């Protein structure tokens, strides 16, 4: 099994992890978004803490990286809060695909703040993906449109976090970054968690514990996948989350995406696939002499 295949398998496992995280967040029922987010990040913090201690690395990173780590954590927390908010109020697969707009926004933010050049095919992909999002958002003056726009805003915050990660690069170990983000989120949410806390059933408690476990599986699976192969060669497989969340929506919540949403999924996936194909390295065929 070569490294690309290993990367693909790890990425599909990561996709399943994030899909199950979203599923358990929604299945936990009518609890405050802050309460759900707190559990998600607290569990991830414990798992990341174990890894940091095992590898004997720094818990909070290097002094010169503190500003970037704080910025990444703040943007990431805002993205998770908005994502969980929309998961509770939209069809699960709709909320998930809007969150998957983040790679397109990352390209824009990297161009603005890191001065990275946007290539023509990337610009085409961004325009097509945003057009696809319109079919899911279905602009109107209804609350559904408001929730969908918050989902898009969550994707923008997530893209901001990914942009900061580009700056951090290899300056910090991935488990240190995950611990820092999870610790920051847990501390920042604690006062709101206490103030808004609502009693949970045993079932709801375990749903939130599982959401944190699968979030960690998704996060670490993603990191492992990209350690085996470059993103440009395997990133398209991360969109398998669309399939997973659509199946979970239909089977457990009896939520079937409407035709306009399905059309939006196809358009966004097509834009992602087009960018994936353009990013792939072209293999030169060398004809040998007979």
C-alpha positions as a printed NumPy array, in Angstrom:
array([[  0.   ,   0.   ,   0.   ],
       [  1.631,   3.276,  -1.096],
       [  1.455,   6.542,   0.824],
       [ -1.225,   8.09 ,  -1.387],
       [ -3.596,   5.181,  -0.69 ],
       [ -2.815,   5.455,   3.035],
       [ -3.578,   9.173,   2.852],
       [ -6.893,   8.546,   1.113],
       [ -7.939,   5.97 ,   3.722],
       [ -6.966,   8.315,   6.579],
       [ -8.892,  11.169,   4.934],
       [-12.04 ,   9.064,   4.514],
       [-11.784,   8.011,   8.181],
       [-11.374,  11.696,   9.061],
       [-14.462,  12.556,   6.99 ],
       [-16.475,   9.877,   8.76 ],
       [-15.232,  11.203,  12.116],
       [-16.372,  14.76 ,  11.373],
       [-19.697,  13.485,   9.968],
       [-20.384,  11.495,  13.141],
       [-19.38 ,  14.522,  15.223],
       [-22.048,  16.57 ,  13.437],
       [-24.547,  13.728,  13.793],
       [-24.086,  13.398,  17.572],
       [-24.213,  17.193,  18.015],
       [-27.595,  17.26 ,  16.302],
       [-28.813,  14.024,  17.923],
       [-28.093,  15.473,  21.394],
       [-31.233,  17.533,  20.912],
       [-32.28 ,  20.93 ,  22.196],
       [-29.277,  22.027,  24.224],
       [-27.454,  25.392,  24.05 ],
       [-24.866,  25.635,  21.282],
       [-22.265,  26.756,  23.832],
       [-22.88 ,  23.621,  25.907],
       [-22.397,  21.365,  22.879],
       [-19.271,  23.224,  21.763],
       [-17.8  ,  23.08 ,  25.283],
       [-18.095,  19.29 ,  25.409],
       [-16.657,  18.919,  21.897],
       [-13.568,  20.956,  22.754],
       [-13.121,  19.64 ,  26.302],
       [-12.91 ,  16.035,  25.085],
       [-10.545,  17.019,  22.249],
       [ -8.4  ,  18.863,  24.796],
       [ -8.027,  15.738,  26.947],
       [ -7.045,  13.608,  23.942],
       [ -4.559,  16.233,  22.68 ],
       [ -3.159,  16.612,  26.225],
       [ -2.392,  12.89 ,  26.334],
       [ -0.524,  13.124,  23.012],
       [  1.464,  16.21 ,  24.031],
       [  2.537,  14.592,  27.31 ],
       [  3.367,  11.313,  25.559],
       [  5.637,  13.091,  23.058],
       [  7.019,  15.398,  25.803],
       [  6.271,  18.524,  23.793],
       [  5.277,  22.01 ,  24.927],
       [  1.634,  22.398,  25.954],
       [  1.325,  26.014,  24.867],
       [  3.922,  26.319,  22.132],
       [  6.789,  28.727,  21.654],
       [  6.667,  32.297,  22.937],
       [  7.129,  33.806,  19.483],
       [  4.075,  31.929,  18.183],
       [  1.613,  32.982,  20.899],
       [ -0.06 ,  35.685,  18.811],
       [ -0.672,  33.302,  15.91 ],
       [ -1.871,  30.527,  18.219],
       [ -4.346,  32.877,  19.899],
       [ -5.615,  34.147,  16.554],
       [ -5.988,  30.61 ,  15.187],
       [ -7.866,  29.574,  18.331],
       [-10.222,  32.567,  18.312],
       [-11.096,  32.137,  14.648],
       [-11.477,  28.377,  15.062],
       [-13.8  ,  28.771,  18.058],
       [-16.02 ,  31.213,  16.163],
       [-16.159,  28.769,  13.24 ],
       [-17.144,  25.816,  15.446],
       [-19.84 ,  27.808,  17.296],
       [-21.455,  28.933,  14.037],
       [-21.173,  25.442,  12.54 ],
       [-22.886,  23.828,  15.555],
       [-25.553,  26.549,  15.548],
       [-26.447,  25.817,  11.919],
       [-26.266,  22.02 ,  12.411],
       [-29.075,  22.315,  14.972],
       [-31.254,  24.42 ,  12.68 ],
       [-30.692,  23.124,   9.151],
       [-30.742,  19.83 ,   7.294],
       [-27.519,  18.163,   8.459],
       [-26.072,  17.712,   4.969],
       [-26.908,  21.354,   4.06 ],
       [-25.019,  22.634,   7.115],
       [-22.095,  20.332,   6.318],
       [-21.689,  21.367,   2.679],
       [-21.802,  25.068,   3.583],
       [-18.977,  24.414,   6.06 ],
       [-17.041,  22.767,   3.213],
       [-16.834,  26.154,   1.467],
       [-13.907,  26.946,   3.782],
       [-11.162,  25.784,   1.335],
       [-12.412,  28.292,  -1.242],
       [-12.419,  31.122,   1.318],
       [ -8.939,  30.03 ,   2.453],
       [ -7.626,  30.746,  -1.057],
       [ -9.109,  34.254,  -0.906],
       [ -7.758,  34.989,   2.591],
       [ -4.291,  33.669,   1.706],
       [ -4.278,  35.987,  -1.291],
       [ -5.308,  38.998,   0.82 ],
       [ -3.134,  38.457,   3.892],
       [ -0.298,  36.211,   2.726],
       [ -0.048,  37.701,  -0.761],
       [ -0.429,  34.293,  -2.392],
       [ -1.318,  34.418,  -6.069],
       [ -4.816,  33.238,  -7.057],
       [ -4.567,  31.239, -10.265],
       [ -7.252,  31.465, -12.922],
       [ -8.649,  27.974, -12.297],
       [ -8.881,  28.728,  -8.559],
       [-10.887,  31.874,  -9.255],
       [-13.231,  29.917, -11.531],
       [-13.681,  27.265,  -8.815],
       [-14.471,  29.898,  -6.178],
       [-17.12 ,  31.573,  -8.36 ],
       [-18.735,  28.229,  -9.249],
       [-18.73 ,  27.047,  -5.604],
       [-20.353,  30.285,  -4.404],
       [-22.97 ,  29.914,  -7.142],
       [-23.669,  26.406,  -5.837],
       [-24.04 ,  27.777,  -2.306],
       [-26.826,  30.067,  -3.515],
       [-28.942,  26.989,  -4.36 ],
       [-28.538,  25.76 ,  -0.771],
       [-29.024,  29.163,   0.877],
       [-32.091,  29.971,  -1.288],
       [-31.983,  33.728,  -0.59 ],
       [-35.192,  35.085,   0.939],
       [-36.261,  36.928,   4.05 ],
       [-36.903,  33.703,   5.962],
       [-35.044,  32.437,   9.031],
       [-33.689,  29.532,   6.939],
       [-31.695,  31.991,   4.829],
       [-30.383,  33.643,   7.997],
       [-29.189,  30.285,   9.363],
       [-27.558,  29.399,   6.037],
       [-25.697,  32.713,   5.919],
       [-24.406,  32.07 ,   9.435],
       [-23.18 ,  28.71 ,   8.132],
       [-21.256,  30.504,   5.382],
       [-19.849,  32.925,   7.972],
       [-18.706,  29.915,   9.991],
       [-16.868,  28.622,   6.914],
       [-15.15 ,  32.025,   6.581],
       [-13.966,  31.898,  10.202],
       [-12.734,  28.329,   9.66 ],
       [-10.869,  29.542,   6.571],
       [ -9.281,  32.246,   8.704],
       [ -8.063,  29.579,  11.118],
       [ -6.638,  27.527,   8.241],
       [ -4.897,  30.627,   6.876],
       [ -3.19 ,  31.176,  10.243],
       [ -2.154,  27.514,  10.234],
       [ -0.36 ,  28.23 ,   6.961],
       [  1.661,  30.871,   8.813],
       [  2.397,  28.534,  11.724],
       [  3.453,  25.827,   9.273],
       [  5.889,  23.477,  10.949],
       [  6.696,  25.884,  13.787],
       [  4.544,  23.863,  16.198],
       [  3.588,  20.197,  16.482],
       [  0.015,  19.495,  15.361],
       [ -1.019,  18.098,  18.751],
       [  0.272,  21.245,  20.474],
       [ -1.848,  23.382,  18.137],
       [ -4.916,  21.177,  18.749],
       [ -4.38 ,  21.283,  22.532],
       [ -3.9  ,  25.072,  22.494],
       [ -7.105,  25.571,  20.486],
       [ -9.102,  23.142,  22.645],
       [ -7.776,  24.627,  25.915],
       [ -8.45 ,  28.197,  24.737],
       [-11.991,  27.241,  23.657],
       [-12.736,  25.421,  26.915],
       [-11.587,  28.35 ,  29.065],
       [-13.335,  30.956,  26.883],
       [-16.618,  29.037,  26.908],
       [-16.598,  28.036,  30.591],
       [-18.424,  31.158,  31.962],
       [-21.109,  30.898,  29.245],
       [-21.334,  27.135,  29.75 ],
       [-22.021,  27.626,  33.48 ],
       [-24.5  ,  30.463,  32.876],
       [-26.46 ,  28.693,  30.11 ],
       [-26.108,  25.138,  31.409],
       [-29.166,  22.957,  30.98 ],
       [-29.559,  19.576,  32.696],
       [-28.948,  16.65 ,  30.364],
       [-30.24 ,  13.124,  30.196],
       [-27.701,  10.301,  30.273],
       [-28.298,   9.84 ,  26.533],
       [-27.558,  13.508,  25.773],
       [-24.427,  13.4  ,  27.917],
       [-23.026,  10.438,  25.985],
       [-23.998,  11.988,  22.658],
       [-21.833,  15.007,  23.488],
       [-18.967,  12.823,  24.734],
       [-19.087,  10.921,  21.426],
       [-19.167,  14.203,  19.465],
       [-15.876,  15.168,  21.128],
       [-14.286,  11.775,  20.484],
       [-15.252,  11.771,  16.802],
       [-14.136,  15.399,  16.432],
       [-10.69 ,  14.311,  17.646],
       [-10.713,  11.347,  15.235],
       [-11.586,  13.739,  12.411],
       [ -8.885,  16.246,  13.378],
       [ -6.073,  13.748,  13.835],
       [ -7.154,  11.717,  10.796],
       [ -6.887,  14.876,   8.704],
       [ -3.388,  15.6  ,   9.984],
       [ -2.24 ,  12.008,   9.437],
       [ -3.701,  11.968,   5.911],
       [ -1.735,  15.036,   4.855],
       [  1.431,  13.596,   6.383],
       [  1.182,  10.73 ,   3.878],
       [  0.322,  12.725,   0.753],
       [  0.002,  16.372,  -0.356],
       [ -3.454,  17.941,  -0.111],
       [ -3.549,  18.533,  -3.862],
       [ -3.443,  14.775,  -4.468],
       [ -6.061,  13.566,  -1.984],
       [ -8.155,  16.543,  -0.76 ],
       [-11.16 ,  15.67 ,  -2.946],
       [-11.832,  12.604,  -0.777],
       [-12.597,  14.88 ,   2.186],
       [-15.884,  15.665,   0.434],
       [-17.041,  12.13 ,   1.256],
       [-18.504,  13.84 ,   4.338],
       [-21.337,  15.015,   2.063],
       [-22.323,  11.401,   1.435],
       [-22.   ,  10.422,   5.091],
       [-24.027,  13.365,   6.424],
       [-26.7  ,  12.982,   3.732],
       [-27.183,   9.318,   4.695],
       [-27.292,  10.173,   8.41 ],
       [-29.817,  12.958,   7.73 ],
       [-32.127,  10.651,   5.824],
       [-31.841,   7.569,   8.076],
       [-31.945,   9.162,  11.544],
       [-33.634,  12.549,  11.103],
       [-35.864,  11.831,   8.102],
       [-34.431,  15.002,   6.534],
       [-34.205,  14.669,   2.767],
       [-32.395,  17.528,   0.993],
       [-34.594,  19.238,  -1.6  ],
       [-33.682,  19.289,  -5.284],
       [-32.174,  22.786,  -5.147],
       [-29.865,  21.731,  -2.281],
       [-28.832,  18.579,  -4.153],
       [-28.059,  20.721,  -7.2  ],
       [-25.968,  22.964,  -4.948],
       [-24.073,  19.916,  -3.614],
       [-23.289,  18.801,  -7.165],
       [-22.082,  22.268,  -8.207],
       [-19.837,  22.698,  -5.138],
       [-18.432,  19.188,  -5.533],
       [-17.823,  19.829,  -9.25 ],
       [-15.922,  23.032,  -8.395],
       [-13.841,  21.12 ,  -5.845],
       [-13.172,  18.305,  -8.29 ],
       [-12.136,  20.761, -11.005],
       [ -9.671,  22.455,  -8.634],
       [ -8.399,  19.052,  -7.466],
       [ -7.74 ,  17.925, -11.051],
       [ -5.96 ,  21.186, -11.931],
       [ -3.792,  20.907,  -8.796],
       [ -2.692,  17.344,  -9.481],
       [  0.861,  17.042, -10.734],
       [  1.007,  16.1  , -14.383],
       [  2.884,  12.901, -14.941],
       [  5.2  ,  13.094, -17.873],
       [  5.234,  10.074, -20.111],
       [  8.731,   9.278, -21.193],
       [  8.843,   7.094, -24.251],
       [ 11.683,   4.676, -24.13 ],
       [ 13.661,   3.756, -27.187],
       [ 13.082,   0.311, -28.575]])
